[in-house]
Amino acid sequence: MDIAAISMAMSTTSLKQQSSLALMDKVKGDAEEKGNQMVEMLNQSAPHPDLGNRIDLKG
């Protein structure tokens, strides 16, 4: 192999790696955002109507 071919192969590999990392970073950010939205939605939801009103003494 000549130096030009090695250089092109290394450049292509580097570009693939950078694009893969950028995509993973985007997916991670989206997942974190959706998780935060889910937590916020659960915190704003109405509590269960029977929660804390009754004690089950049957065993």
HTML snippet that shows the backbone in 3Dmol.js (N, CA, C, O; Angstrom):
<script src="https://3Dmol.org/build/3Dmol-min.js"></script>
<div id="view" style="width:600px;height:400px;position:relative"></div>
<script>
const pdb = `
ATOM      1  N   MET A   1       0.851  -1.195   0.000  1.00  0.00           N
ATOM      2  CA  MET A   1       0.000   0.000   0.000  1.00  0.00           C
ATOM      3  C   MET A   1       0.886   1.245   0.000  1.00  0.00           C
ATOM      4  O   MET A   1       1.944   1.286   0.629  1.00  0.00           O
ATOM      5  N   ASP A   2       0.436   2.209  -0.694  1.00  0.00           N
ATOM      6  CA  ASP A   2       1.189   3.455  -0.690  1.00  0.00           C
ATOM      7  C   ASP A   2       0.657   4.391   0.389  1.00  0.00           C
ATOM      8  O   ASP A   2      -0.383   4.138   0.998  1.00  0.00           O
ATOM      9  N   ILE A   3       1.375   5.450   0.605  1.00  0.00           N
ATOM     10  CA  ILE A   3       1.046   6.385   1.683  1.00  0.00           C
ATOM     11  C   ILE A   3      -0.297   7.074   1.442  1.00  0.00           C
ATOM     12  O   ILE A   3      -1.038   7.324   2.393  1.00  0.00           O
ATOM     13  N   ALA A   4      -0.616   7.379   0.210  1.00  0.00           N
ATOM     14  CA  ALA A   4      -1.883   8.042  -0.104  1.00  0.00           C
ATOM     15  C   ALA A   4      -3.067   7.153   0.254  1.00  0.00           C
ATOM     16  O   ALA A   4      -4.058   7.635   0.805  1.00  0.00           O
ATOM     17  N   ALA A   5      -2.976   5.871  -0.051  1.00  0.00           N
ATOM     18  CA  ALA A   5      -4.066   4.951   0.263  1.00  0.00           C
ATOM     19  C   ALA A   5      -4.229   4.789   1.768  1.00  0.00           C
ATOM     20  O   ALA A   5      -5.351   4.734   2.269  1.00  0.00           O
ATOM     21  N   ILE A   6      -3.124   4.713   2.484  1.00  0.00           N
ATOM     22  CA  ILE A   6      -3.179   4.613   3.939  1.00  0.00           C
ATOM     23  C   ILE A   6      -3.795   5.867   4.541  1.00  0.00           C
ATOM     24  O   ILE A   6      -4.597   5.789   5.472  1.00  0.00           O
ATOM     25  N   SER A   7      -3.422   7.009   4.011  1.00  0.00           N
ATOM     26  CA  SER A   7      -3.959   8.284   4.490  1.00  0.00           C
ATOM     27  C   SER A   7      -5.465   8.355   4.266  1.00  0.00           C
ATOM     28  O   SER A   7      -6.210   8.784   5.147  1.00  0.00           O
ATOM     29  N   MET A   8      -5.915   7.928   3.073  1.00  0.00           N
ATOM     30  CA  MET A   8      -7.354   7.940   2.780  1.00  0.00           C
ATOM     31  C   MET A   8      -8.114   6.980   3.709  1.00  0.00           C
ATOM     32  O   MET A   8      -9.196   7.314   4.191  1.00  0.00           O
ATOM     33  N   ALA A   9      -7.559   5.810   3.955  1.00  0.00           N
ATOM     34  CA  ALA A   9      -8.200   4.837   4.837  1.00  0.00           C
ATOM     35  C   ALA A   9      -8.308   5.374   6.253  1.00  0.00           C
ATOM     36  O   ALA A   9      -9.340   5.218   6.906  1.00  0.00           O
ATOM     37  N   MET A  10      -7.245   6.005   6.725  1.00  0.00           N
ATOM     38  CA  MET A  10      -7.266   6.580   8.077  1.00  0.00           C
ATOM     39  C   MET A  10      -8.266   7.728   8.163  1.00  0.00           C
ATOM     40  O   MET A  10      -8.963   7.872   9.168  1.00  0.00           O
ATOM     41  N   SER A  11      -8.338   8.535   7.126  1.00  0.00           N
ATOM     42  CA  SER A  11      -9.274   9.655   7.114  1.00  0.00           C
ATOM     43  C   SER A  11     -10.717   9.157   7.124  1.00  0.00           C
ATOM     44  O   SER A  11     -11.562   9.694   7.841  1.00  0.00           O
ATOM     45  N   THR A  12     -10.991   8.130   6.327  1.00  0.00           N
ATOM     46  CA  THR A  12     -12.340   7.564   6.279  1.00  0.00           C
ATOM     47  C   THR A  12     -12.727   6.971   7.627  1.00  0.00           C
ATOM     48  O   THR A  12     -13.851   7.156   8.093  1.00  0.00           O
ATOM     49  N   THR A  13     -11.800   6.263   8.247  1.00  0.00           N
ATOM     50  CA  THR A  13     -12.063   5.669   9.558  1.00  0.00           C
ATOM     51  C   THR A  13     -12.332   6.745  10.595  1.00  0.00           C
ATOM     52  O   THR A  13     -13.239   6.611  11.416  1.00  0.00           O
ATOM     53  N   SER A  14     -11.547   7.809  10.558  1.00  0.00           N
ATOM     54  CA  SER A  14     -11.724   8.908  11.503  1.00  0.00           C
ATOM     55  C   SER A  14     -13.081   9.577  11.308  1.00  0.00           C
ATOM     56  O   SER A  14     -13.762   9.895  12.283  1.00  0.00           O
ATOM     57  N   LEU A  15     -13.475   9.792  10.056  1.00  0.00           N
ATOM     58  CA  LEU A  15     -14.766  10.413   9.774  1.00  0.00           C
ATOM     59  C   LEU A  15     -15.914   9.535  10.265  1.00  0.00           C
ATOM     60  O   LEU A  15     -16.866  10.042  10.858  1.00  0.00           O
ATOM     61  N   LYS A  16     -15.838   8.229  10.027  1.00  0.00           N
ATOM     62  CA  LYS A  16     -16.881   7.310  10.495  1.00  0.00           C
ATOM     63  C   LYS A  16     -16.982   7.337  12.012  1.00  0.00           C
ATOM     64  O   LYS A  16     -18.080   7.338  12.569  1.00  0.00           O
ATOM     65  N   GLN A  17     -15.833   7.359  12.678  1.00  0.00           N
ATOM     66  CA  GLN A  17     -15.832   7.371  14.141  1.00  0.00           C
ATOM     67  C   GLN A  17     -16.441   8.665  14.673  1.00  0.00           C
ATOM     68  O   GLN A  17     -17.233   8.637  15.615  1.00  0.00           O
ATOM     69  N   GLN A  18     -16.078   9.797  14.075  1.00  0.00           N
ATOM     70  CA  GLN A  18     -16.612  11.081  14.532  1.00  0.00           C
ATOM     71  C   GLN A  18     -18.121  11.165  14.315  1.00  0.00           C
ATOM     72  O   GLN A  18     -18.845  11.654  15.182  1.00  0.00           O
ATOM     73  N   SER A  19     -18.597  10.693  13.169  1.00  0.00           N
ATOM     74  CA  SER A  19     -20.032  10.744  12.918  1.00  0.00           C
ATOM     75  C   SER A  19     -20.782   9.798  13.849  1.00  0.00           C
ATOM     76  O   SER A  19     -21.886  10.115  14.293  1.00  0.00           O
ATOM     77  N   SER A  20     -20.202   8.649  14.146  1.00  0.00           N
ATOM     78  CA  SER A  20     -20.828   7.709  15.074  1.00  0.00           C
ATOM     79  C   SER A  20     -20.932   8.312  16.474  1.00  0.00           C
ATOM     80  O   SER A  20     -21.965   8.184  17.130  1.00  0.00           O
ATOM     81  N   LEU A  21     -19.879   8.958  16.927  1.00  0.00           N
ATOM     82  CA  LEU A  21     -19.900   9.591  18.248  1.00  0.00           C
ATOM     83  C   LEU A  21     -20.897  10.739  18.293  1.00  0.00           C
ATOM     84  O   LEU A  21     -21.586  10.923  19.297  1.00  0.00           O
ATOM     85  N   ALA A  22     -20.982  11.508  17.221  1.00  0.00           N
ATOM     86  CA  ALA A  22     -21.940  12.610  17.179  1.00  0.00           C
ATOM     87  C   ALA A  22     -23.368  12.092  17.239  1.00  0.00           C
ATOM     88  O   ALA A  22     -24.216  12.673  17.917  1.00  0.00           O
ATOM     89  N   LEU A  23     -23.634  11.000  16.533  1.00  0.00           N
ATOM     90  CA  LEU A  23     -24.968  10.407  16.548  1.00  0.00           C
ATOM     91  C   LEU A  23     -25.305   9.864  17.935  1.00  0.00           C
ATOM     92  O   LEU A  23     -26.416  10.064  18.426  1.00  0.00           O
ATOM     93  N   MET A  24     -24.356   9.180  18.564  1.00  0.00           N
ATOM     94  CA  MET A  24     -24.606   8.655  19.915  1.00  0.00           C
ATOM     95  C   MET A  24     -24.849   9.787  20.901  1.00  0.00           C
ATOM     96  O   MET A  24     -25.682   9.650  21.797  1.00  0.00           O
ATOM     97  N   ASP A  25     -24.139  10.902  20.758  1.00  0.00           N
ATOM     98  CA  ASP A  25     -24.336  12.049  21.640  1.00  0.00           C
ATOM     99  C   ASP A  25     -25.744  12.620  21.461  1.00  0.00           C
ATOM    100  O   ASP A  25     -26.401  12.982  22.437  1.00  0.00           O
ATOM    101  N   LYS A  26     -26.201  12.698  20.213  1.00  0.00           N
ATOM    102  CA  LYS A  26     -27.548  13.204  19.932  1.00  0.00           C
ATOM    103  C   LYS A  26     -28.605  12.281  20.533  1.00  0.00           C
ATOM    104  O   LYS A  26     -29.561  12.749  21.151  1.00  0.00           O
ATOM    105  N   VAL A  27     -28.434  10.973  20.351  1.00  0.00           N
ATOM    106  CA  VAL A  27     -29.398  10.005  20.891  1.00  0.00           C
ATOM    107  C   VAL A  27     -29.419  10.071  22.412  1.00  0.00           C
ATOM    108  O   VAL A  27     -30.487  10.003  23.020  1.00  0.00           O
ATOM    109  N   LYS A  28     -28.255  10.202  23.029  1.00  0.00           N
ATOM    110  CA  LYS A  28     -28.180  10.300  24.495  1.00  0.00           C
ATOM    111  C   LYS A  28     -28.912  11.544  24.985  1.00  0.00           C
ATOM    112  O   LYS A  28     -29.655  11.485  25.965  1.00  0.00           O
ATOM    113  N   GLY A  29     -28.704  12.668  24.307  1.00  0.00           N
ATOM    114  CA  GLY A  29     -29.389  13.903  24.688  1.00  0.00           C
ATOM    115  C   GLY A  29     -30.892  13.788  24.556  1.00  0.00           C
ATOM    116  O   GLY A  29     -31.638  14.257  25.415  1.00  0.00           O
ATOM    117  N   ASP A  30     -31.337  13.160  23.470  1.00  0.00           N
ATOM    118  CA  ASP A  30     -32.781  12.968  23.276  1.00  0.00           C
ATOM    119  C   ASP A  30     -33.368  12.070  24.357  1.00  0.00           C
ATOM    120  O   ASP A  30     -34.454  12.343  24.867  1.00  0.00           O
ATOM    121  N   ALA A  31     -32.658  11.000  24.710  1.00  0.00           N
ATOM    122  CA  ALA A  31     -33.143  10.086  25.745  1.00  0.00           C
ATOM    123  C   ALA A  31     -33.222  10.787  27.096  1.00  0.00           C
ATOM    124  O   ALA A  31     -34.183  10.594  27.841  1.00  0.00           O
ATOM    125  N   GLU A  32     -32.225  11.591  27.414  1.00  0.00           N
ATOM    126  CA  GLU A  32     -32.257  12.327  28.682  1.00  0.00           C
ATOM    127  C   GLU A  32     -33.422  13.310  28.709  1.00  0.00           C
ATOM    128  O   GLU A  32     -34.093  13.455  29.731  1.00  0.00           O
ATOM    129  N   GLU A  33     -33.661  13.983  27.590  1.00  0.00           N
ATOM    130  CA  GLU A  33     -34.758  14.944  27.522  1.00  0.00           C
ATOM    131  C   GLU A  33     -36.103  14.239  27.701  1.00  0.00           C
ATOM    132  O   GLU A  33     -36.962  14.721  28.439  1.00  0.00           O
ATOM    133  N   LYS A  34     -36.288  13.111  27.035  1.00  0.00           N
ATOM    134  CA  LYS A  34     -37.540  12.372  27.168  1.00  0.00           C
ATOM    135  C   LYS A  34     -37.710  11.838  28.590  1.00  0.00           C
ATOM    136  O   LYS A  34     -38.826  11.812  29.109  1.00  0.00           O
ATOM    137  N   GLY A  35     -36.620  11.415  29.220  1.00  0.00           N
ATOM    138  CA  GLY A  35     -36.685  10.957  30.603  1.00  0.00           C
ATOM    139  C   GLY A  35     -37.088  12.068  31.544  1.00  0.00           C
ATOM    140  O   GLY A  35     -37.903  11.866  32.444  1.00  0.00           O
ATOM    141  N   ASN A  36     -36.516  13.243  31.337  1.00  0.00           N
ATOM    142  CA  ASN A  36     -36.876  14.390  32.173  1.00  0.00           C
ATOM    143  C   ASN A  36     -38.334  14.785  31.976  1.00  0.00           C
ATOM    144  O   ASN A  36     -39.017  15.150  32.933  1.00  0.00           O
ATOM    145  N   GLN A  37     -38.813  14.713  30.728  1.00  0.00           N
ATOM    146  CA  GLN A  37     -40.219  15.013  30.462  1.00  0.00           C
ATOM    147  C   GLN A  37     -41.135  14.000  31.137  1.00  0.00           C
ATOM    148  O   GLN A  37     -42.195  14.356  31.650  1.00  0.00           O
ATOM    149  N   MET A  38     -40.724  12.747  31.134  1.00  0.00           N
ATOM    150  CA  MET A  38     -41.540  11.704  31.776  1.00  0.00           C
ATOM    151  C   MET A  38     -41.605  11.939  33.281  1.00  0.00           C
ATOM    152  O   MET A  38     -42.675  11.816  33.877  1.00  0.00           O
ATOM    153  N   VAL A  39     -40.483  12.273  33.902  1.00  0.00           N
ATOM    154  CA  VAL A  39     -40.471  12.541  35.340  1.00  0.00           C
ATOM    155  C   VAL A  39     -41.354  13.736  35.656  1.00  0.00           C
ATOM    156  O   VAL A  39     -42.106  13.713  36.631  1.00  0.00           O
ATOM    157  N   GLU A  40     -41.269  14.778  34.843  1.00  0.00           N
ATOM    158  CA  GLU A  40     -42.097  15.965  35.061  1.00  0.00           C
ATOM    159  C   GLU A  40     -43.578  15.629  34.914  1.00  0.00           C
ATOM    160  O   GLU A  40     -44.407  16.098  35.694  1.00  0.00           O
ATOM    161  N   MET A  41     -43.907  14.816  33.914  1.00  0.00           N
ATOM    162  CA  MET A  41     -45.296  14.418  33.703  1.00  0.00           C
ATOM    163  C   MET A  41     -45.816  13.615  34.896  1.00  0.00           C
ATOM    164  O   MET A  41     -46.943  13.828  35.344  1.00  0.00           O
ATOM    165  N   LEU A  42     -45.005  12.703  35.407  1.00  0.00           N
ATOM    166  CA  LEU A  42     -45.429  11.902  36.553  1.00  0.00           C
ATOM    167  C   LEU A  42     -45.593  12.756  37.799  1.00  0.00           C
ATOM    168  O   LEU A  42     -46.489  12.510  38.606  1.00  0.00           O
ATOM    169  N   ASN A  43     -44.737  13.759  37.964  1.00  0.00           N
ATOM    170  CA  ASN A  43     -44.859  14.638  39.130  1.00  0.00           C
ATOM    171  C   ASN A  43     -46.108  15.508  39.055  1.00  0.00           C
ATOM    172  O   ASN A  43     -46.667  15.873  40.089  1.00  0.00           O
ATOM    173  N   GLN A  44     -46.553  15.844  37.848  1.00  0.00           N
ATOM    174  CA  GLN A  44     -47.724  16.703  37.689  1.00  0.00           C
ATOM    175  C   GLN A  44     -49.034  15.921  37.653  1.00  0.00           C
ATOM    176  O   GLN A  44     -50.110  16.514  37.740  1.00  0.00           O
ATOM    177  N   SER A  45     -48.956  14.614  37.529  1.00  0.00           N
ATOM    178  CA  SER A  45     -50.182  13.821  37.422  1.00  0.00           C
ATOM    179  C   SER A  45     -50.929  13.805  38.759  1.00  0.00           C
ATOM    180  O   SER A  45     -50.346  14.021  39.821  1.00  0.00           O
ATOM    181  N   ALA A  46     -52.203  13.550  38.675  1.00  0.00           N
ATOM    182  CA  ALA A  46     -53.044  13.524  39.875  1.00  0.00           C
ATOM    183  C   ALA A  46     -52.704  12.289  40.706  1.00  0.00           C
ATOM    184  O   ALA A  46     -52.443  11.222  40.151  1.00  0.00           O
ATOM    185  N   PRO A  47     -52.707  12.425  42.015  1.00  0.00           N
ATOM    186  CA  PRO A  47     -52.431  11.259  42.862  1.00  0.00           C
ATOM    187  C   PRO A  47     -53.562  10.242  42.765  1.00  0.00           C
ATOM    188  O   PRO A  47     -54.681  10.576  42.378  1.00  0.00           O
ATOM    189  N   HIS A  48     -53.263   9.023  43.115  1.00  0.00           N
ATOM    190  CA  HIS A  48     -54.262   7.947  43.109  1.00  0.00           C
ATOM    191  C   HIS A  48     -55.337   8.284  44.133  1.00  0.00           C
ATOM    192  O   HIS A  48     -55.014   8.699  45.246  1.00  0.00           O
ATOM    193  N   PRO A  49     -56.615   8.114  43.779  1.00  0.00           N
ATOM    194  CA  PRO A  49     -57.697   8.539  44.694  1.00  0.00           C
ATOM    195  C   PRO A  49     -57.744   7.761  46.008  1.00  0.00           C
ATOM    196  O   PRO A  49     -58.222   8.300  47.005  1.00  0.00           O
ATOM    197  N   ASP A  50     -57.270   6.524  46.048  1.00  0.00           N
ATOM    198  CA  ASP A  50     -57.325   5.742  47.282  1.00  0.00           C
ATOM    199  C   ASP A  50     -56.019   5.779  48.065  1.00  0.00           C
ATOM    200  O   ASP A  50     -55.925   5.178  49.135  1.00  0.00           O
ATOM    201  N   LEU A  51     -55.036   6.460  47.561  1.00  0.00           N
ATOM    202  CA  LEU A  51     -53.727   6.465  48.190  1.00  0.00           C
ATOM    203  C   LEU A  51     -53.785   7.142  49.560  1.00  0.00           C
ATOM    204  O   LEU A  51     -54.105   8.327  49.658  1.00  0.00           O
ATOM    205  N   GLY A  52     -53.478   6.394  50.608  1.00  0.00           N
ATOM    206  CA  GLY A  52     -53.425   6.930  51.956  1.00  0.00           C
ATOM    207  C   GLY A  52     -54.761   7.055  52.655  1.00  0.00           C
ATOM    208  O   GLY A  52     -54.810   7.552  53.780  1.00  0.00           O
ATOM    209  N   ASN A  53     -55.851   6.624  52.032  1.00  0.00           N
ATOM    210  CA  ASN A  53     -57.173   6.764  52.641  1.00  0.00           C
ATOM    211  C   ASN A  53     -57.623   5.532  53.388  1.00  0.00           C
ATOM    212  O   ASN A  53     -58.490   5.615  54.258  1.00  0.00           O
ATOM    213  N   ARG A  54     -57.045   4.381  53.059  1.00  0.00           N
ATOM    214  CA  ARG A  54     -57.491   3.117  53.671  1.00  0.00           C
ATOM    215  C   ARG A  54     -56.291   2.292  54.113  1.00  0.00           C
ATOM    216  O   ARG A  54     -55.208   2.363  53.533  1.00  0.00           O
ATOM    217  N   ILE A  55     -56.521   1.516  55.147  1.00  0.00           N
ATOM    218  CA  ILE A  55     -55.489   0.576  55.634  1.00  0.00           C
ATOM    219  C   ILE A  55     -56.081  -0.820  55.529  1.00  0.00           C
ATOM    220  O   ILE A  55     -57.156  -1.084  56.068  1.00  0.00           O
ATOM    221  N   ASP A  56     -55.384  -1.714  54.839  1.00  0.00           N
ATOM    222  CA  ASP A  56     -55.839  -3.094  54.693  1.00  0.00           C
ATOM    223  C   ASP A  56     -55.320  -3.889  55.876  1.00  0.00           C
ATOM    224  O   ASP A  56     -54.120  -4.144  55.981  1.00  0.00           O
ATOM    225  N   LEU A  57     -56.235  -4.287  56.781  1.00  0.00           N
ATOM    226  CA  LEU A  57     -55.832  -5.029  57.979  1.00  0.00           C
ATOM    227  C   LEU A  57     -55.999  -6.532  57.805  1.00  0.00           C
ATOM    228  O   LEU A  57     -55.664  -7.292  58.713  1.00  0.00           O
ATOM    229  N   LYS A  58     -56.500  -6.971  56.681  1.00  0.00           N
ATOM    230  CA  LYS A  58     -56.635  -8.405  56.434  1.00  0.00           C
ATOM    231  C   LYS A  58     -55.281  -8.992  56.107  1.00  0.00           C
ATOM    232  O   LYS A  58     -54.486  -8.364  55.407  1.00  0.00           O
ATOM    233  N   GLY A  59     -55.011 -10.160  56.589  1.00  0.00           N
ATOM    234  CA  GLY A  59     -53.690 -10.726  56.346  1.00  0.00           C
ATOM    235  C   GLY A  59     -53.813 -12.054  55.839  1.00  0.00           C
ATOM    236  O   GLY A  59     -52.805 -12.707  55.569  1.00  0.00           O
TER     237      GLY A  59
END
`;
const viewer = $3Dmol.createViewer("view");
viewer.addModel(pdb, "pdb");
viewer.setStyle({}, {cartoon: {color: "spectrum"}});
viewer.zoomTo();
viewer.render();
</script>
